[in-house]
Amino acid sequence: MTDQSQIQLPEDKPLEIAGRVYKSRLLVGTGKYRDMMETGHAIEASGAEIVTVAVRRTNLGQNPDEPNLLDVISPDSFTILPNTAGCYNARDAVRTCKLARELLNGHNLVKLEVLGEEKTLYPNMTETLVAAEELIRDGFQVMVYCSDDPLLCKRLEEMGCIAIMPLGAPIGSGLGIQNRYNIRLIVENASVPVLVDAGVGTASDATIAMELGCDGVLMNTAIAQAQDPIRMARAMKLAIESGREAYLSGRMPKKAYASASSPIDGIFF
């Protein structure tokens, strides 16, 4: 019989990215909302402190005649995480990061994603590795969207990526985490934050990611495409908190047979 007192609980380490500690472990995107007002309200309801922005699809000031997202999501209140969504090769991803750094006054924190093709939006890991190496060499702090391959994730960490972001399922699919075993392996082997990126559909998916030991979850479609995005944003906030608490608590062991909830010692009839 296992002595529960000898089981070591997980360490409650804060989420630290690029030298800054964050209270919220929920990261959110800004796409697919009905308008900028809904975007702002949903992000506020989520409690997120890091907001990712697709540089190639969003106006951050490069188009002065169009509404600027930064008027709704102020860099004074949020950490803006520019991403390379829509890039299918390393060259375009690197160029996009450099544009983001220019638009955001030398901001070096970026989310790198290099896609393989349009149907699945799976990461092209060959091009991702090339882009990550060049960006790190150029002084960028790279959070990287990647496949759920534990070996490739470790290689990205060893290259100098500051956070590993394996997909739970294809982007925008809402399928939830399809390979819990791999995500768990990645978490166990990582020395940098691991955040599930892509595939979350509802609150229980976010909770599962946190119960596996992930440091956080990044999502967009699950909130933006909900029938009530503001309420779903609040649900995701609570799901992340619940999953983290459950992970830190140390769940009961799974058993093949029933076990009485009430002790039977001392029963005389």
N, C-alpha and C positions, 0 to 999 in steps of 0.2 A: 504494500500500500504506500502511495506517495505521501510524504510528509509535506503538507501544504505550507508549513512554516519555513521550509527549506527552499521553496520556489522563489526565485528572484524576480521581482516585478520589473517591467520596462522602466528605463530612466525617463523622467519627464523633462526632456530638453526643450528649450524654446525653439521656435522656428526662426532661424537666422539666415538671411540671404544677403550677400554682398556687404556683410558687416553690420546689417541693421536687423534688429529683433522685431518681429511682428506678433501681435496678439491674435489676429485672425489667421486661420489656416485655409481659408477659402479664397481662391483667386478667381476673378471673373473676367469675361470678355465683354465687348461692347457692340458686337454685331447682331443683326437679325431682329432688333427691336423695332417697334412701330415708328418710333420717333425718338429724338434726343431726350425729351422730357421723361418718357418711360425708361429710357436707359439710365438716366440719373436717379430716378426713384428706386429702380430695382437694385442698382449698385448700393445705394444707401441702405436699403432694407437688408442686403446680404451681409453687411458689416465688413465687407472686404476692404483691405488696405492696399492690395496690389491689383491693378487693372491692366489687362493686356489689350493692345491696340494693333490692328492690322495696318501697317504703314501704307501698303499698296492700295488699300481700299478705304482709308479714312483720312479726312482732312485734318492735319495737325498744324495747318498754317501754310502749307505749300500751295493751296488754292485760296487766295485772299477773298475771292468773291463768293465762297461757299461757307456754310456754318462750320465753325471750328469745334471739334469735340472737346478741346481743352477748356472751352467756355463752360462746359457742363461737368467735366471731370478735371478738376484743377490739380496741377502738379503740386500745389501747396498742401493739398489734402490727401492725395493718393500717390503711391509710387506707380508711375507710368511704365509699363513693360511693353515696349514696341516689339512686335513679332514679324516674322517673315512669311506669313500666310500667303499662299499664291505663288511661291517660288518653287521651281522644279529643278533647279540646279544650284550648285554652290556659288557660282559667279553672281547670279541674281540675288541670292540670299545675302552675300557679303555686301553687295552694292546697297541693298535695302537697309541693312544695319548702319551703314555709313550715312545714308540719308537721314535716318532716325537720329543719329548722334548730332547731325548738323541742325535739324529742326528743334531738338530738345537741349540745345546749348551744351554739348559735350557729354550728354548722358550715355554711359557705357553699358548699362544693364539691358540685355536683350534676351528675347526668347527666339531661339533658332528652330525653324522647322523647314525642312526641304522635302517636298512631297514627291512620291513616285509616279502617280498618275491620278486622273480625276475621279475615277469610279470609286476607289476605296479610300483615297487620300492617305494611304499608308506612307510612312516615312521612307525616303530613299536613303538608306543608311550609308551607302558609299559616298554620295554627295554630302550627306550630313557630316561625316567625318572630315572631309576635305574642308568644308566651310568652317567647322568648329576650330580646326587647327589654325586656319588663317585669321579668324576673328580673335582668338585668344592671343595669338602672336601680335595682333594690332591693339591689344589692350582692352578688348571687350570682356565683360563679365557675362558668360554664356549660360543661360538655362536652356536645356536642349530637349526638344520633343523627339522621341525615339521609339523604336520597337521594344517589345517586352522581352528582349534577349538579355539575360543576365551578364553574359560575357561582353557584349557590345556596350552595355550600360557601364560596366566597370572600366572598359577602355576609355569611354568618354570622360569618366571621372578622373582617370589617371592623366588624361590629356590636359585637364585643368578646367573642365566645365564645373560651374559652382552649384548646379542642381540638375538632377536627372528626372525626365518627365516621360515615363513610358505610357503608351496608350492603353486604356482599359478595353477599348473597342474602337472601331472606325469613327472618325470625327463626325459628330452630328447624328450618329446612329441611335443613340439612346439604349444600346443593348446592355449596358452595365459591364462590369469587369468579367471578361471571358476566361482569363487564365490567372486565377488567384495564386496558383502555385508559383508561377514565374514572378509575379509582383512581390510575393513574400521573399523569394530568393534575392531579388534585387534589393529589397529593403535590408535584409540581413547582411548583405555584402557591401553596402554603401557606407561611405564616410561623409557624404554630402546629402543634403535634403533630397528626398524622393517624393515626387508629386504626381499622382495620376492625372494624365492630361488626355481628354477625349473619351467619349463613350458613355459618360454618365447620363442617365435619363430621368432619374427621380431620387428622392432623398435617401432611400435605402441603399442605392448604389454608392453614394458618397459615404454613408456610414460604413459599408463594407470596406472601402478603401482605407478608411481610418483604422478600422479594427485589424487590418492586415499590418498596421504599423507605419503606413505612409505619413509623411510629414505634412501633407496638404493635398488639396485637389483643385485643379483648374477646370472651369466649365464655362460654357456660354449658351449653347443651344438649349440645354435642359431648363434653363431659366427663361431665356428670351422667347422660346417657342411654347412655353406653358400657356394655358388659357388665361391664367392670372399670374403674370411674371412676378409681380410684387410679392404675392403670397408665397410663390415657389422660392423666391430668393430668401425669404425668412425661413422657410422649411429647410433649405440647404444649409443655412447658417446653423440651425439647431442640429441637423444631421451630422455635420462635421464635429460639432462639440460633443454630441452623444457618442459618436464612434471613437473619438479620442479618449473620452473617459472610460469607455468599455475596454479599449486596448490597454490603458494604464492600470485598470483594475485587475487584469488577469482572469480570463474566463475560466469557468469550470471545465474539467476534462470531459471529453465525449466518452460515452460508455455504450456498450452493446446491449445492455439490459437495464431494466428499470431499477431505480433506487428510491426508497421511501423518503419523502420530504421531511417527515417527522421522525425523530429517533425512536427506535423500538426497545432500547435498553430500559429495563425496569418495568416493562408491561407484564402483569401477572394474570391476565385472563385472555 
